[in-house]
């Protein structure tokens, strides 16, 4: 049986409401703690019994890049934050039908820019003083990629700068 997007979202919402979202595994049965053998699922697997890998996620539910991120975020956050994360994921999934391919591309681009900027910001304070020779090249390469993603520079130039920084 093929599930509709609405059925997938409703199933994920039910798993969230029942407190069945887990970390570190796609799905498993839990016989202890009063769960009576209920199926526990990761945040992505909650969207359907046929989802056992990121690549199993239907493209009309979410793009592959996001399907790849969901289990990594779910597994990487504090366990106490899992209910919040899943609740927010379900709330947003209910609105995804309004997004076209161009909107998803803008979201992905904004996400990539944020990740690059955050990585530089977090790496800056742990650099030795004086800064190593390579650090300026790394920052320049990162800034070049951000500019290319923003459409302000050429991606080939940013690739060359990144390759030079890595050398």
SVG drawing of the C-alpha trace seen along z (x, -y; Angstrom):
<svg xmlns="http://www.w3.org/2000/svg" viewBox="-4 -40 55 47">
<polyline fill="none" stroke="black" stroke-width="0.4" points="0.0,0.0 1.3,-3.4 0.8,-6.1 -0.3,-9.6 1.7,-12.5 -1.2,-13.3 -1.1,-9.8 2.7,-10.0 2.4,-13.2 -0.5,-11.9 1.5,-8.8 4.5,-10.9 2.4,-13.1 0.8,-10.1 4.3,-8.6 5.3,-12.0 2.2,-12.4 2.6,-8.9 6.3,-9.5 7.6,-6.9 10.5,-8.8 13.9,-7.4 17.5,-8.1 20.2,-5.8 18.1,-3.4 15.5,-3.4 12.9,-1.4 12.6,1.2 10.1,2.8 10.3,1.8 9.0,4.4 9.9,2.5 8.8,-0.6 5.1,-0.1 5.4,-0.4 3.8,3.0 6.0,3.8 5.0,0.7 7.1,-0.2 9.6,-3.0 10.9,-5.0 13.4,-7.6 12.1,-11.0 12.3,-10.1 11.0,-6.5 8.0,-8.0 6.8,-9.1 6.2,-5.6 6.8,-1.9 8.7,-1.8 11.3,-4.4 14.4,-2.5 17.0,-4.8 17.1,-8.4 16.9,-7.3 13.5,-5.6 11.9,-8.9 9.5,-9.9 10.6,-13.0 7.1,-14.5 7.4,-14.4 10.7,-16.2 13.8,-16.5 16.6,-14.0 19.0,-16.5 16.5,-17.1 15.7,-13.4 19.4,-12.9 19.6,-15.5 16.6,-14.6 18.1,-11.4 21.4,-13.1 19.8,-15.9 17.5,-13.5 20.5,-11.4 22.7,-14.4 20.5,-16.4 20.0,-15.9 17.4,-13.3 15.3,-15.8 15.1,-17.9 13.7,-15.0 10.0,-15.8 10.5,-19.4 12.4,-18.6 9.8,-16.1 6.9,-18.4 8.5,-21.2 9.3,-18.8 5.7,-17.6 4.4,-21.2 6.5,-22.2 5.8,-19.1 2.1,-20.1 3.1,-23.2 5.6,-21.7 2.9,-21.2 3.1,-25.0 6.8,-24.8 7.8,-24.3 11.2,-23.2 12.5,-26.8 11.5,-27.4 13.2,-24.1 16.3,-25.2 16.3,-28.6 15.9,-26.8 18.8,-24.4 21.0,-27.3 20.2,-29.3 20.9,-26.3 24.3,-25.7 25.2,-29.4 24.3,-29.2 26.3,-26.0 29.4,-27.5 29.2,-30.8 28.6,-28.9 31.5,-26.6 33.9,-29.5 32.4,-31.3 32.9,-28.3 36.4,-27.5 37.7,-31.0 38.1,-31.0 40.0,-27.7 42.7,-28.9 46.0,-29.5 47.4,-33.0 48.9,-34.0 46.6,-32.5 48.2,-29.8 49.0,-30.7 46.2,-28.5 43.5,-30.1 43.1,-33.1 42.9,-30.9 40.2,-28.8 38.1,-31.9 38.6,-33.3 37.5,-29.9 34.4,-29.7 33.5,-33.3 34.0,-32.6 31.6,-29.6 29.0,-31.7 29.3,-34.4 28.9,-31.8 25.8,-30.4 24.4,-33.9 25.0,-34.3 27.6,-37.1 30.6,-35.1 31.6,-32.3 31.5,-28.8 34.5,-27.7 36.6,-30.4 35.3,-29.4 36.3,-25.8 39.8,-26.8 40.1,-28.9 38.9,-25.9 41.3,-23.6 44.1,-26.1 43.1,-26.3 43.2,-22.5 46.6,-22.2"/>
</svg>
